[in-house]
Amino acid sequence: MQLTNPFILDGATGSNLIKAGMPSGICVEEWILEHPEILTDLQRRYVQAGSQAVLAPTFGANRKKLSELGYGDKVEFFNEALVALSKKAVEGKAQVFGDMSPSGEFVFPIGEATMESLVALYEEQAHVLAKAGVDGVVIETQMNLADARAAAIACKKHQLPFMVSITVDQKGRTLSGCDLPSAVVTLQAMGAQAVGLNCSMGPAGMVNAVTEGFRVAKVPIIAKPNAGLPLEGQTGAYDMTSDQFADQMMLLIDAGASVVGGCCGTTPEHIAQLKKKIRRGCPERNSPREYLAREGKVFPFFSRMALSNVIRADENLADNAMEAMENGAALLLVEIVDEESVENLILYSSSLMLPVCLTGGDAGLLEKALLSYQGRAAVLAEGIGKAELDGYTKVYGALHIS
């Protein structure tokens, strides 16, 4: 995955397939392979318009999504065939990225999924995408941080470079309350090469969120909005012209976006106009301060932050954390001692008003806590080996402090 400044992605796939006659309620992956010329023509036109990468149509090609349509045994077949089709379309003139969708699942305490099950779901698809030879993966339209983190871990296991985009409402939040700054802080620490927004709304509606995300970013910010609002009927058409779309995309570039493209309703014409409008490089962030995060909130990190006394992750965690804050602590030192500690951390983390630094003497429990914590935590652990601590940093993006 090689990203220039700016870097132009492609536009919509699904809405253009609908325009070309794809019916609703079918297996999209199968339909594309039955009508390969429609996809290859579309992606060739994106490359001609200026796209430096196209997304192979593997968005729903994971076992869960395919099983819902009776194709759960075709994960490998569909991913390999669709990547090959996109490679044929671009003829080496653009990069081909795999595309990963949200699972639709939620983890405890909202839902019944586990982080382990989500990682396994994404890892199966990541394995096939790596074997198919994609240049990287776009983990997109993510509606909660757990999904995004699970997919990121899966890509890292297969040494796939990846970028992540979430989709938010008009208040700048996902379904689970994640905002772009907390996604940026968490996912860039995990190794994402770019983080940002897709779908959601038209370009102008993304400006505030992109501005806030840019302030904490060390990596490029993605902006891949819709072409406004859909027109009536199942036509795949949206209400923004290519000129209107390109003009508003300049607002996002000025706000800090540098990986740009289009989502629902955009066409090769929208990308062509976008390329014409971009006359300069985009703003860049150079090594801003470190941050910690939980889903929906970021915390600046300073090397001499006042640590609380050790607070055990039990049923009194929230109350004890509030007391520590009132006593002047700026960083909560939370001890993980057993499986119940991990569950309590998950249960109460959304109510904690301070960033979290995990501690404990069991490497396995600490790792489980880091996997389950939706955000970026620090780690301060005596008796844990350097290899484990380095692993926490590389895999989960944890900040090791001493």
C-alpha positions in Angstrom: 0.0 0.0 0.0 1.7 3.1 -1.2 0.0 6.4 -0.4 1.0 9.7 -2.1 -0.2 13.1 -1.0 -2.9 13.4 -2.1 -4.0 9.9 -2.8 -7.2 9.3 -4.9 -9.3 6.3 -4.2 -12.2 5.1 -6.5 -15.9 6.0 -6.1 -18.9 3.8 -5.5 -19.3 0.3 -6.6 -22.7 -0.8 -5.4 -24.8 2.2 -6.6 -23.2 1.9 -10.1 -24.0 -1.9 -10.2 -27.6 -1.0 -9.4 -27.6 1.4 -12.2 -26.3 -1.3 -14.5 -29.2 -3.6 -13.6 -28.1 -5.5 -10.4 -31.3 -6.5 -8.6 -31.8 -6.4 -4.8 -31.8 -9.4 -2.5 -29.1 -11.4 -4.4 -25.6 -12.4 -3.7 -23.6 -9.4 -5.0 -20.4 -11.4 -5.4 -22.0 -14.0 -7.5 -23.8 -11.4 -9.7 -20.5 -9.6 -10.3 -18.8 -12.8 -11.4 -21.8 -13.6 -13.7 -21.5 -10.1 -15.2 -17.7 -9.4 -15.0 -17.6 -6.9 -17.9 -19.8 -4.5 -15.8 -17.3 -4.3 -13.0 -14.2 -4.3 -15.2 -15.6 -1.4 -17.3 -16.4 0.6 -14.1 -13.0 0.1 -12.6 -11.2 0.9 -15.8 -13.1 4.1 -16.0 -12.1 4.9 -12.4 -8.5 4.5 -13.2 -8.9 6.6 -16.3 -10.5 9.3 -14.1 -7.5 9.4 -11.8 -8.1 6.7 -9.1 -4.7 5.4 -7.8 -6.4 2.4 -6.3 -9.7 0.5 -6.7 -11.4 -1.6 -4.1 -12.0 -5.2 -5.2 -15.7 -5.9 -4.5 -15.0 -8.2 -1.5 -17.0 -6.0 0.9 -19.4 -8.7 1.9 -17.2 -11.7 1.2 -16.7 -12.9 4.7 -18.2 -16.1 6.1 -20.9 -14.4 8.1 -22.3 -12.3 5.3 -22.0 -15.1 2.7 -23.6 -17.6 5.1 -26.7 -15.4 5.3 -27.2 -16.0 1.6 -26.3 -19.7 1.6 -22.7 -19.2 0.3 -20.7 -19.7 3.5 -18.4 -22.3 1.9 -17.3 -19.9 -0.9 -15.2 -17.4 1.1 -12.0 -18.4 -0.6 -13.6 -18.7 -4.1 -15.3 -15.3 -4.1 -12.3 -13.3 -2.6 -9.8 -14.8 -5.0 -12.0 -14.5 -8.1 -13.0 -10.9 -7.3 -9.5 -9.7 -6.6 -8.4 -11.3 -9.9 -11.2 -9.5 -11.7 -10.1 -6.2 -10.3 -6.5 -6.8 -11.2 -7.6 -7.6 -14.7 -9.5 -4.4 -14.9 -6.7 -2.0 -13.7 -4.0 -3.7 -15.8 -1.3 -2.7 -13.4 -2.2 1.0 -13.6 -3.5 1.2 -10.1 -3.3 -0.6 -6.8 -6.0 -3.1 -5.9 -7.1 -3.1 -2.3 -9.3 -5.8 -0.6 -12.4 -4.5 1.0 -13.8 -5.5 4.4 -17.3 -4.7 5.7 -18.6 -4.4 9.3 -19.6 -7.7 10.7 -22.9 -6.3 12.1 -22.0 -7.8 15.5 -21.6 -6.1 18.8 -19.4 -7.3 21.7 -20.2 -7.4 25.4 -21.8 -5.4 27.0 -23.9 -4.3 24.0 -24.0 -7.6 22.1 -23.0 -11.3 22.4 -20.0 -11.4 20.1 -16.5 -11.7 21.5 -13.4 -10.0 20.2 -11.9 -13.5 19.6 -14.8 -14.4 17.3 -14.6 -11.2 15.4 -10.9 -11.6 14.8 -11.4 -15.1 13.6 -14.1 -13.9 11.1 -11.9 -11.3 9.7 -8.8 -13.4 9.8 -10.3 -16.0 7.4 -10.9 -13.3 4.8 -7.6 -11.6 5.4 -5.8 -14.9 4.8 -7.5 -15.3 1.4 -6.9 -11.6 0.4 -3.2 -11.9 1.2 -3.0 -15.1 -0.8 -4.8 -13.3 -3.7 -2.1 -10.7 -3.7 -3.9 -7.5 -2.8 -1.8 -4.3 -2.3 -3.6 -3.7 1.0 -7.0 -3.7 2.7 -9.6 -1.0 3.3 -11.6 -1.8 6.4 -14.6 0.5 5.8 -18.1 1.6 6.8 -17.2 0.5 10.4 -20.0 1.2 12.9 -18.1 0.4 16.1 -14.5 0.4 17.2 -14.5 -3.3 18.2 -15.2 -4.4 14.6 -12.5 -2.1 13.3 -9.9 -3.2 15.8 -10.7 -6.9 15.2 -10.3 -6.5 11.4 -7.0 -4.5 12.0 -5.6 -7.4 14.1 -6.6 -9.9 11.4 -4.8 -7.9 8.7 -1.7 -7.5 10.9 -1.6 -11.3 11.4 -1.3 -11.7 7.7 1.1 -8.8 7.2 -1.5 -6.9 5.1 -1.2 -3.1 5.2 -4.6 -1.6 6.0 -6.5 1.6 6.3 -9.8 2.1 8.2 -12.8 4.3 7.8 -15.8 4.6 10.1 -19.3 5.8 9.2 -20.9 8.4 11.5 -24.2 10.2 12.0 -24.7 14.0 11.8 -23.3 14.3 15.3 -20.1 12.6 14.2 -20.7 9.4 16.1 -21.0 5.7 15.1 -23.8 3.5 16.3 -21.6 2.6 19.4 -20.6 6.2 20.1 -17.2 6.2 18.5 -16.0 9.5 17.0 -13.2 10.1 14.5 -10.6 11.3 16.9 -10.8 8.2 19.1 -10.8 6.0 16.1 -7.7 7.8 14.7 -5.8 7.6 18.0 -6.6 3.9 18.5 -6.1 2.6 14.9 -3.0 4.6 14.0 -1.4 3.1 17.1 -2.3 -0.3 15.8 -0.6 0.3 12.5 -3.3 1.7 10.2 -1.8 3.6 7.3 -4.7 6.0 7.1 -7.9 6.5 9.1 -11.1 8.4 8.3 -14.7 8.5 7.2 -16.7 6.9 4.4 -20.4 6.9 3.4 -22.3 8.8 6.1 -23.3 11.9 4.2 -22.1 14.4 1.6 -18.7 16.1 1.8 -19.8 19.2 3.6 -21.3 17.2 6.4 -17.9 15.6 7.1 -15.9 18.8 7.6 -16.2 19.1 11.4 -15.3 15.4 12.0 -12.3 15.5 9.6 -11.1 18.7 11.3 -11.2 17.1 14.7 -9.6 13.8 13.5 -6.8 15.7 11.8 -5.8 17.4 15.1 -4.8 14.0 16.6 -3.5 12.3 13.4 -0.1 11.0 12.7 -1.4 9.3 9.5 -3.4 10.5 6.5 -7.1 11.2 7.0 -9.5 9.5 4.7 -12.6 11.2 3.3 -14.8 9.1 1.0 -18.3 10.7 1.3 -21.6 10.0 -0.5 -22.7 12.2 -3.5 -25.3 13.8 -1.3 -28.6 12.1 -0.8 -30.2 9.2 -2.8 -32.9 10.1 -5.2 -36.2 8.4 -4.9 -36.5 4.8 -6.1 -33.9 2.0 -6.3 -31.9 3.7 -9.1 -28.5 4.1 -7.5 -28.6 7.8 -8.3 -27.8 10.6 -5.8 -28.5 14.3 -5.9 -25.0 15.9 -6.2 -23.5 16.5 -9.6 -19.8 15.7 -10.1 -19.0 19.5 -10.1 -20.8 20.0 -6.8 -19.1 17.0 -5.2 -15.6 18.1 -6.3 -16.2 21.6 -5.0 -17.3 20.4 -1.6 -14.4 17.9 -1.5 -12.0 20.8 -1.4 -13.5 21.7 2.0 -12.4 18.3 3.3 -9.0 18.6 1.8 -8.6 22.0 3.5 -9.8 20.4 6.8 -7.0 17.8 6.5 -8.1 14.9 4.4 -5.5 13.6 2.0 -6.8 10.1 1.0 -9.9 11.0 -0.9 -12.6 9.3 -3.0 -16.3 8.7 -3.2 -18.9 6.4 -1.7 -22.5 5.9 -2.5 -23.7 7.6 -5.6 -20.3 8.7 -6.9 -19.2 7.7 -10.4 -16.0 8.0 -12.5 -17.2 11.5 -13.4 -17.1 12.5 -9.8 -13.6 11.2 -9.4 -12.5 12.9 -12.6 -13.8 16.3 -11.4 -12.1 15.7 -8.0 -8.8 15.1 -9.7 -9.1 18.3 -11.7 -9.9 20.3 -8.6 -6.9 19.1 -6.6 -4.1 21.6 -7.3 -1.7 21.0 -4.4 -0.6 18.7 -1.8 -2.8 18.3 1.3 -2.0 19.4 4.8 0.3 17.0 6.7 0.6 16.3 10.4 4.1 15.8 11.7 4.5 13.8 15.0 1.8 15.4 17.2 1.7 14.6 20.8 0.7 11.2 22.1 -2.9 10.4 23.0 -4.7 7.7 24.8 -8.4 7.0 24.0 -11.5 5.1 24.8 -14.4 4.8 22.3 -15.7 8.3 22.0 -13.1 10.3 23.9 -9.4 11.1 23.5 -6.9 12.1 26.2 -3.6 13.9 25.7 -0.7 11.9 27.2 2.1 13.6 29.0 5.2 11.8 30.3 4.7 13.1 33.9 1.0 12.5 34.3 -0.1 11.9 37.9 -0.9 8.3 38.3 -3.7 7.1 40.6 -3.1 4.5 43.3 -3.7 1.0 42.0 -7.4 0.5 41.4 -8.6 -3.0 41.0 -11.0 -3.7 38.1 -13.9 -4.8 40.3 -17.5 -3.7 40.7 -16.4 -0.5 42.3 -14.1 0.6 39.4 -16.2 3.5 38.3 -16.6 4.9 41.8 -13.0 4.5 42.6 -12.0 6.1 39.4 -14.1 9.1 40.1 -12.5 9.4 43.6 -9.0 9.2 42.0 -9.9 12.0 39.6 -11.2 14.2 42.5 -7.9 13.5 44.3 -5.9 14.9 41.3 -5.0 11.8 39.3 -4.7 12.2 35.5 -4.1 8.6 34.6 -5.9 5.6 36.2 -3.7 2.7 37.1 -6.1 -0.3 36.7 -5.1 -3.7 38.0 -6.2 -6.8 36.1 -6.0 -9.8 38.4 -8.5 -12.4 36.9 -11.1 -12.9 34.2 -13.7 -11.0 36.2 -11.3 -8.0 36.1 -11.4 -8.1 32.4 -15.2 -8.2 32.3 -15.4 -5.3 34.7 -13.0 -3.2 32.6 -15.2 -3.8 29.6 -18.4 -3.1 31.5 -17.2 0.2 33.1 -14.7 1.6 30.6 -17.2 3.9 28.8 -17.9 5.7 32.1 -14.3 6.4 33.0 -13.4 10.1 32.7 -9.7 9.5 32.7 -7.4 7.5 30.4 -6.5 4.0 31.5 -3.1 2.4 32.3 -3.3 -1.3 32.8 -1.2 -3.2 35.3 -1.0 -6.8 36.6 1.4 -9.7 36.8 -0.2 -12.1 34.4 0.7 -11.6 30.7 -2.2 -13.5 29.4 -4.8 -11.6 31.4 -3.2 -8.3 30.4 -3.3 -9.3 26.8 -7.0 -10.2 27.1 -7.7 -6.9 28.7 -6.0 -5.0 25.9 -7.8 -7.0 23.3 -11.1 -6.2 25.0 -10.5 -2.5 25.7 -12.1 -0.4 23.0 -9.5 2.3 22.7 -5.8 2.9 23.3 -4.6 2.1 26.8 -1.2 2.4 28.4 0.5 -0.5 30.2 2.7 -0.4 33.3 3.5 -4.0 34.3 6.3 -5.3 36.5 7.4 -8.8 35.9 6.1 -8.9 32.4 8.9 -9.7 29.8 10.0 -7.2 27.2 8.8 -9.5 24.4 5.2 -9.4 25.8 5.3 -5.7 26.3 6.6 -5.1 22.7 3.8 -7.4 21.5 1.2 -5.3 23.3 2.5 -2.2 21.5 2.8 -3.8 18.1 -0.5 -5.7 18.1 -2.9 -3.6 20.2 -1.2 -0.2 19.9 -0.8 0.0 23.7 1.5 2.7 25.1 4.2 1.1 27.3 5.2 3.5 30.1 7.8 3.0 32.8 
